[in-house]
Structure formats: structure tokens, C-alpha cells
Amino acid sequence: MRLKILACKVLYRELSYLSALCPNLLDVTYMRQGLHNTPEALRNELQKEIDAIDLDQDIHTGTEDSCGPIDAILLAYGLCSNGVCGLSSKKYPLVVPRAHDCNTLFLGSKERYREYFDTYSGIYWYTPGWLENAPMPSETMTDRLMELYTELYGEDNAEYLVDLELGWYKKYTTGAYIRWKELPFPQYEEYTKRCTHYLNWTFRLFEGSSDLLREFLSGSWDEDRFLVVPPGRKIAPSFDERILCVE
């Protein structure tokens, strides 16, 4: 199969590893991290990429004469605050994992994600891709904000502004690192421990799984784990355990 993949950059290491082992012909475009913070922006950027593929004008894909037609467009995202809802391709099937967010992709199943979510309240997830591409809750983040606001508003005002901006930290009680045996990064695991100690959170280490992403790339799209959207149809939230459905 020849597959076009649109993925958040936090999945770069995991998808790169699995792509190298996959027998299918894969063309991956990584989107910048942070688009999910504004779901409409994520939807718009992904739809632009899909439209470009439909028109065969995306420089990442090339032309059908040079590369051959693709079999499907894979979206390496979860529901992501409904950011993928409404997406559609006029020409190709869209395939997306049934997941609320990317942590399901790292953990390997929506059931495991649900289990941890229900068991451990207030989890903030850490992975290599998140640590490399996003400002994570940490002493480093606090210090950087303090330095910035001190320069702009003075030290007394800076302390107040940092406390205000980082007040959402209080919603969390656990910092969880997802480790893949195929891609061990002990330095990131240790850094996560330091972050949780600083934040007075409980540290937990969870073993992730490559199974879901491996099957995603292989084309083994069973209905329980993946939504396949026919050309011309749109992705929609299912509001049940399936997470996603065809509109």
C-alpha cells in the first residue's frame, strides 16, 4: 500500500521508528505541536493538507505520475477536542485511530487509556515527543516565565502573574511518563521524575505499546480500533465508547 500520513510532531520518534520497519510505502507530513489547543485551527490546517493531497499539488506527496496514487490518508491524531471532526477527503479514504488524544496512541489502546484515566485522577502525560516539542510543567517552565515577567513587569508583579498563569497545575496530581521498550530514553524518564518532585505530584511510569500505531501503518484497520471514512464523508464524534464515527 501507498499511504499518506498527517501526524502531530509529538509522534515523530515513534512514527519514524515504525515507518522504517513497515513494508508499506509511507509519506509522512508532521504538523506543528500545539494546534490542538485551538481545535478549529487544527481542523483548518489538516483540511488544507487533505485538500492539497486531493488536488495532487502537495509538494510532500509529489504527483501521481512520479509517485503513483495513494490508497488512503492516515491521520495520526485522536479526537483532540473535536479538532478532527468535520474533516473529509473528496478522493481518498481517511483513517484515524479511535482515540481521545495522542496518549492512547502511545499507550497502545483506548481501553488502557480509559483504565488509567479512571484509576489515577489528575494525570499529566509526559513522552519524549512532548518533552521535545512543548513547554511541559516543570521548574524550567516556571523559571522561564518568572524571568520573562520580571523583565517586563518587575519581580513582585512577576510572582503574581506566574502564579496566575500556572494555576492550572493544581488540577493535576500525577505526572506519568509513557515508556516504549523500543525507544528507551532514561534521561527523559528521570527528567519527568524531577518535574513531578518539583510540582509535588506523584510520579508514575507506564509501559506504552507500539501495537496500535504499528497496525495503523500496516493497514490492519479493524473497526474496533480504527475509523475508516469513505471519500466524501466526514469525521464526527460518536459520544460513546467508539469515540469517532462517520457523519
N, C-alpha and C positions, 0 to 999 in steps of 0.2 A: 504494500500500500504506500501511497504518497500522501503525507499528511502535513497540513499547515497548522502550527501551534501558536496561539497567542497566550502569553503567560506573564504573570507578575514577576518582577525581578527577584523577589524573595525566594523564588523556586529555582534560581539559576544553578546552584550547585547540584541539587537533586536531579533536575531535569537533564542537565548536561551529562551527569554520570549515566543515567538510564538511557539517554539518547545514544550514547556511544555503544551501548550493548544491544540496542533494538534493531531487528532486521528490517524494519520499515524505513522508508526514506522520509526523513523529518526535516522540516524547515521551521525553526523556532524564532519568533519575534518576542523580545522581552519588553514589557511595558513598565514604566517607572513605578516604583513603590509609592504608595500614598494616595493613589486615585480613589481607592475605596472609601477614603474619608469624605468624599463628595460623590455619592453614588451616581448622580446624574453625569458628572464628569467622566467617571469610569465607563458608564454606558455609552456616552458620546464618543470617547476615544476608541473603544472597542468596535463600535459600529462603523467608524471611519475606516479602521483596518479591514473589517469584513467587507465593506463596500469596495475598497480598493482591490481586494482579492477577487471579488465577483467580477470586477471590470478588468482584471488581469493587468493592472497597472502598478501594483505594489512592487517596488524595487527589491524587496526581500524575497519575493516569490519568483520574479522573472516572468517569462512568457510561456504560454503553453507549448509553443514551438521548441523552446530551448529546454524546458524542464518537464514537460508533459503535464496533463491535467492532474489536479489533486483529487483525492477521494473524499476528504472531509476536512472541516476546520475544527480543531480541538481548542477549547477554552480551558486553560489551567487556572480556574478560579472556582470559588464556591458561590453561594448566593450573594455574599458580600454586600449586605444591607440592601438587597434588591438591585444591586448595580448591574447584574447580568440580565435582569428581566426586561423584556421588550426587544432583545437582540434577535436578529434574523439575517439569514443569507438567502439571496434570490437564487443562488446557483448550487450551493453545496450543503450537505447535512452539517449541522452544528452538534458537537458532542461536548458535554460538560459533566463533571462528576456531581453526584448528589451529595452536596456538602454545604454547610452553612458558611464556612470560611476555609482559608488555606490550611488551618491546623488539622482539619480532617485529612487533607492530602498528606501531611507529614506523619500523622498517626496511623493511617492506612485504612480507616473505615469510619463511617458515620456513627456506627454503633459504639466504637471505642471512644470517640469524641463525646458522645452523649453520656456514656458511663462516667468519664472523668468530670464532665460538666456537672452532672448530678451529684457526684460524690464529694468533690472538692469545690467549695464555694469560693468565688473571687479569684479565679486563676488568670494570671497574665502569662502568655506563652512566649518563650524565647527559642529561637532556632538560629543556625548560622546565617541564613539569609536575612532574617530580621535584624540581627546584630550588625550585619554589614551594610544594610540599606536604610535603616530607620533609627531615629533617636529613641532609644529604649529607656525605660525607667531605671535610673542609676544615679550614683553620686556624680558621675561625669556630666550627665544632663543637668542636674541641679547646679553644679558649679558653673557650667557654661551660661546658663540663664542668669545666675547671680552676677557673673562678670559683665554680661551684656547690659542688664538693667542698672547695675551700679554706675556704669559709664554714662548711661542715658539719664538716670533719674536720681542718682545718689544712693548711698548704702541703705539708709533707713527705708526709703521707698522701695528699694530693690527687694528687701526681705519680704515685705508685704506682697509685692507683685508675684514673686516666685511662689510664695505660699498659696496665693490665689490661683495661679496658673496650674500648679501641680496638685491642686486639691483633689483631683480625680484619683490620685494614688490611693486615697483612703477607701476606695471601693474594692480594692484588691487585698487579699491576704496571703496569696500563694504565687510564687514565681516558679514556673515549670519549664524545664529545658527538655526538648524532644531530641533524642539522640538516635541517629541511624548507625547501625553497626557497619554499614558500607562506607560511611563518611564520618569517621570519628574526629571530633575537634575538641580535645580535652581542654584547650585553652578557653574555648567559649563556654564550656560547662563550668569551669572554675570562675570565669567572669560572672556568669549568672548567679553563682553562689554568693559572690561578693555583693552583687546588686541586691539580692534578697536580704542579705545580712544588713546592709545599709538601710534598706526600706523597712526593716523589721517584719518581713514577710517570711513565711515558711518556704523552704526550697524543696522542690520535688523533681526527681529525674524520671522521665518516662521513655521507654523504648519505643521508638517510632517504627514504621514499617514502610517498605517501598512497594508493597503489593498493589495498592490502589493505583499509584502512578505508573507502575510497570504495565499493568493491564490496560490502563488508559492509552499508553503509547503503542501497545501491541495490537490494538483493535479489538480486544475481547470485551465488548461493551454490553454486558448483561444488564437487564432492565433494573435490577435491584440497586446497582451501584452507579449507573450512568444514564443520563437522559440523552437520547438521540432525537434531534429536532429536524424534521424534513425541510427541504428548501421551501421558502415562502411562509413558513410558520415561525412563531415567536416563542421565546422562553418566558415562562410565567412561574410565580411562586405557587406551590401546591397547598401550603398551610397544613401539612400533615407530615408523617414520617418520611415521605418521598422527597420532601424539600422543594423539588422542582418538577414542573410539568410543561406540556406543550399548550400554549394558549389556544 
